[in-house]
Amino acid sequence: MIDIILASYNGEKYIAQQLLSLVAQTFKDWKCIIHDDGSTDRTVEIIKEFCSVDSRFVFVEDSMQLKNPGKNFLHALEYSTSDFICFCDQDDVWLETKLEKLYSAILSKDNSIPQAVFCNAHLWNSQTNKIWGSATLAFPCDVESLLFLNCGIQGASSIFNRNMKDCLLVKVENLVMHDWYLTILACTVGKIDYLHENLMLYRQHDNNVTGNASGSISEKLKKFFRNKKPLVDKKHYESLVSFYEIWKEKLNENDSTSICRFLKAVDKNFFYQLFMILSENWNIYGSKIKLTLKFFMRPYFGGNR
C-alpha cells in the first residue's frame, strides 16, 4: 500500500485531471489522502465527487486551515499509515507507471533507515500542450550540493518510507516548504537516490507555488545571467537555522560543520565569503565554478535579519 498525500487549495481548474491520472496508475494498491486548505472555489466539491465513486480517495475534514502549502502537506501526512508515501500536487498529471516504478525503486533500498527516491518530470504547458525538457536539473546527494539551491527537489516526484515520514513530522519553525525539508533530511539523516526517468507532467502556469522551472541547462544559464536574486534566500536561510537547531544532534560531523560554516558566512564580508566558497566543498548543479560565478554576480544574502 502506498499513501498519496495531496494538499489542495483553489485547484478547480486542474485537480480532476490529476485525480484521474491517479486512477489510471498501473500500481493499484494506493490510498489518496486529501486535505484542503480552505478553498473558495469548487475544489472540495470535485474531491468529494471522486471520493463518492472510488473509496481509495479519502478526504480529511478536520477544520484545520494552515494557509501555507508546505504546512498543509505535512498536516495531511499525519494521517498516513502506510509503509511508503508519495506527495502529490493538485495541478500535475502522473504518467501511468509512476507509482509502479517508484515503488520498485524504493523496495530495493534499506528501508530500516529514512529513504527517499525522486524521479523527474516533463515540463508541460497545458494551454499549448507543449511538453519539453526536464523539471529537475540538479541532483543533490549531500548537504554541500544542496545549500545554495534555495529549494528542494520537487516533492511530488518523490516516494519515501515510514522512517522518513517520522522525520518529516518533527516540527521545524520557519519551514519554507515540505519539498525542502524532505530533501535536506534525505541528504543528511537519511538516504537519497534518483530514478532518472520523467514520470509525470509538471504543469507550468502563472500560479505555480514554486515558480516555473527551466527545462534545460541553457535556459538555466539565461535565467542565471538575468536573475539578481541573492545567493542565499532569507526564507531558506531561516529554515536552515531552524533545521539545524532541531537536528544538530543527529547530523554527522561533516554535515554539521558545513551547515555551521554556511550560516556563519552570511554575517561575514565579501572576502571571507569568497574564501569559504573556494575552500569548502560547496557547489551548485555539481559545479564550484558556477557557484563562484554566481557569487560575483549576485548579493550573497537577501534581506536583513
C-alpha positions in Angstrom: 0.0 0.0 0.0 1.2 3.5 -0.9 -0.3 6.6 0.7 -0.6 9.5 -1.7 -0.7 12.8 0.2 -2.4 15.6 -1.7 -2.7 19.2 -0.3 -5.3 21.1 -2.2 -6.2 24.8 -2.4 -8.4 26.5 -5.1 -7.4 23.9 -7.7 -10.7 23.5 -9.5 -9.1 24.1 -12.9 -6.7 21.2 -12.7 -7.4 18.8 -9.8 -9.8 16.5 -11.6 -7.2 15.8 -14.3 -4.6 14.9 -11.6 -7.0 12.6 -9.7 -7.9 10.8 -13.0 -4.2 10.2 -13.6 -4.0 8.5 -10.2 -6.9 6.3 -11.1 -5.0 5.3 -14.3 -1.9 4.1 -12.4 -0.7 0.6 -13.2 0.0 0.2 -9.5 -3.4 -0.1 -7.9 -2.8 -0.6 -4.2 -2.8 3.1 -3.1 -4.9 5.4 -1.0 -5.0 9.2 -1.7 -5.3 11.3 1.5 -6.5 14.8 0.6 -6.6 17.8 2.9 -7.9 21.2 1.7 -6.6 24.5 3.0 -9.8 26.5 2.8 -10.6 26.6 -0.9 -13.2 29.1 -2.1 -13.8 27.6 -5.5 -15.2 24.1 -6.5 -12.1 22.2 -5.4 -13.8 20.4 -2.4 -16.9 19.6 -4.5 -14.7 17.9 -7.1 -12.7 16.0 -4.5 -16.0 14.7 -2.9 -17.2 13.6 -6.3 -14.1 11.4 -6.7 -14.5 10.1 -3.1 -18.1 9.0 -3.8 -17.0 6.7 -6.7 -13.6 5.5 -5.6 -13.0 4.6 -1.9 -9.3 5.0 -2.4 -9.8 8.7 -2.2 -10.1 9.9 1.4 -11.0 13.5 2.1 -9.9 14.7 5.5 -12.3 17.3 7.0 -10.9 18.5 10.3 -11.5 22.3 10.0 -7.7 22.9 10.0 -6.6 25.8 7.8 -2.8 26.2 7.5 -2.7 29.0 4.9 0.5 27.5 3.6 1.1 24.7 1.1 4.1 23.2 2.9 2.2 23.1 6.3 -0.8 21.7 4.6 1.2 18.8 3.1 2.8 18.0 6.5 -0.5 18.2 8.3 -2.1 15.8 5.8 1.0 13.5 6.2 -0.1 12.9 9.8 -3.0 10.8 8.6 -0.7 8.4 6.7 -0.5 4.8 7.9 1.3 3.1 5.1 4.9 2.0 4.8 5.5 4.1 1.7 4.3 7.6 0.9 4.2 10.0 -2.1 3.4 13.7 -2.2 1.1 14.8 -5.0 0.5 18.3 -6.3 -3.0 19.2 -7.4 -2.1 20.6 -10.8 0.3 17.9 -12.3 -0.5 14.8 -14.2 1.2 11.5 -13.4 2.2 9.1 -16.1 0.6 5.7 -15.6 3.8 3.9 -14.4 4.9 6.5 -11.9 3.8 4.7 -8.8 4.9 1.3 -10.1 8.4 2.4 -10.9 9.0 4.5 -7.8 7.7 1.7 -5.6 10.1 -0.8 -7.3 13.0 1.6 -6.8 12.5 2.2 -3.1 11.9 -1.5 -2.3 15.5 -2.1 -3.4 16.7 0.2 -0.6 17.5 -0.4 3.0 14.1 0.7 4.5 15.2 0.3 8.1 16.5 3.9 7.7 14.9 7.0 6.3 14.9 6.7 2.5 13.6 8.9 -0.4 13.7 8.3 -4.1 12.9 11.0 -6.6 12.0 10.7 -10.3 12.0 13.5 -12.8 9.2 15.3 -14.8 8.5 16.7 -18.2 7.6 20.4 -18.2 4.1 20.9 -19.6 2.2 23.9 -20.8 -1.4 22.6 -20.8 -2.7 25.6 -22.7 -0.5 24.9 -25.8 0.0 21.2 -24.9 3.8 21.7 -25.3 5.9 19.2 -23.5 9.6 19.7 -23.1 12.8 19.3 -21.1 13.1 18.0 -17.5 12.0 19.8 -14.3 14.9 18.7 -12.2 18.4 19.5 -13.4 20.2 19.3 -10.0 20.5 16.0 -8.1 22.0 16.8 -4.7 23.1 13.8 -2.7 24.8 15.6 0.2 24.3 18.9 2.1 27.2 20.6 0.3 25.4 20.4 -3.0 22.0 21.5 -1.5 22.9 24.6 0.5 22.9 27.1 -2.4 19.9 25.6 -4.3 17.4 27.6 -2.1 14.9 24.8 -2.7 14.5 21.1 -2.6 13.7 18.6 -5.3 10.1 18.7 -6.3 8.2 16.8 -3.5 5.6 15.4 -5.9 8.4 13.5 -7.7 9.3 11.5 -4.6 8.5 8.3 -2.8 9.7 7.9 0.8 9.3 5.4 3.6 7.7 5.4 7.0 11.0 6.2 8.7 11.3 9.3 6.6 7.7 10.2 7.4 8.5 10.1 11.1 11.4 12.6 10.4 9.2 14.9 8.4 6.7 15.1 11.3 9.3 16.6 13.6 8.2 20.2 13.7 10.6 22.8 12.4 9.9 26.6 12.8 10.1 28.9 9.8 9.8 25.9 7.4 9.8 27.3 3.9 8.4 24.2 2.1 7.9 20.5 2.6 10.0 19.8 -0.5 13.0 21.4 1.0 12.5 19.6 4.3 12.3 16.2 2.6 15.4 16.9 0.5 17.6 18.1 3.3 16.5 15.2 5.6 17.3 12.8 2.8 20.7 14.4 2.3 21.6 14.3 6.0 19.9 12.0 8.4 18.6 9.7 5.7 19.5 8.5 2.2 18.5 9.9 -1.2 18.5 8.4 -4.7 17.2 9.3 -8.1 15.3 7.4 -10.8 16.3 9.3 -13.9 13.0 9.0 -15.7 10.4 11.6 -16.4 7.3 10.0 -14.8 4.9 13.0 -14.6 3.9 16.2 -16.3 4.8 19.2 -14.3 2.2 21.8 -15.3 3.6 25.3 -15.9 1.2 28.2 -15.2 1.2 31.6 -13.6 0.1 30.3 -10.2 2.9 27.7 -9.7 3.7 27.9 -6.0 7.5 27.4 -6.6 7.5 29.3 -10.0 8.1 28.0 -13.5 11.0 25.6 -14.0 13.7 25.7 -16.7 13.8 22.7 -18.9 17.5 22.8 -19.9 20.9 23.9 -18.8 20.9 26.7 -21.5 17.6 28.1 -20.1 19.0 27.9 -16.6 22.1 29.9 -17.8 19.8 32.5 -19.3 17.9 32.9 -16.1 21.2 32.9 -14.2 22.5 36.0 -16.1 19.2 37.8 -15.8 18.4 37.0 -12.2 19.6 39.2 -9.4 18.1 37.3 -6.6 20.6 36.7 -3.7 22.7 33.6 -3.4 21.2 32.8 0.0 17.5 33.4 0.2 16.3 34.7 3.5 13.4 32.3 3.9 15.6 29.2 3.2 18.3 30.6 5.5 15.8 30.9 8.3 14.6 27.3 7.6 18.1 26.0 7.7 18.7 27.8 11.1 15.6 26.1 12.5 16.5 22.7 10.9 20.0 22.8 12.5 18.7 23.7 15.9 16.3 20.7 15.8 18.5 18.1 14.1 22.1 19.0 15.0 22.5 16.1 17.4 21.6 13.7 14.6 23.9 15.1 12.0 27.3 13.7 11.2 30.4 15.8 11.9 30.9 16.8 8.2 27.3 17.9 7.7 27.2 19.8 11.0 30.4 21.6 10.2 29.3 22.5 6.7 26.0 23.9 7.8 27.6 25.9 10.6 30.1 27.5 8.2 27.4 28.3 5.7 25.3 30.0 8.3 28.3 31.9 9.7 29.3 33.2 6.3 26.1 35.3 6.0 27.5 37.8 8.6 31.0 38.0 7.0 32.5 40.3 4.4 33.0 39.7 0.7 36.5 38.2 1.0 35.6 35.8 3.8 32.5 34.6 1.8 34.7 34.1 -1.3 37.3 32.2 0.7 34.6 29.9 2.1 33.1 29.2 -1.3 36.5 28.4 -2.7 37.7 26.3 0.2 34.6 24.3 1.1 33.0 21.5 -0.9 30.0 23.7 -1.7 28.7 23.6 -5.2 25.6 24.3 -7.3 24.5 22.0 -10.1 27.6 19.9 -9.3 29.9 22.8 -10.1 32.0 25.1 -7.9 32.8 27.3 -11.0 29.0 28.0 -11.4 28.7 28.8 -7.8 31.7 31.1 -7.9 30.4 33.0 -10.9 27.1 33.3 -9.2 28.8 34.8 -6.2 30.4 37.6 -8.2 27.1 38.5 -10.0 24.6 38.5 -7.1 24.4 39.6 -3.5 25.3 36.8 -1.1 22.3 37.2 1.2 18.8 38.6 0.6 17.2 40.6 3.4 18.2 41.9 6.8 17.7 39.7 9.8 
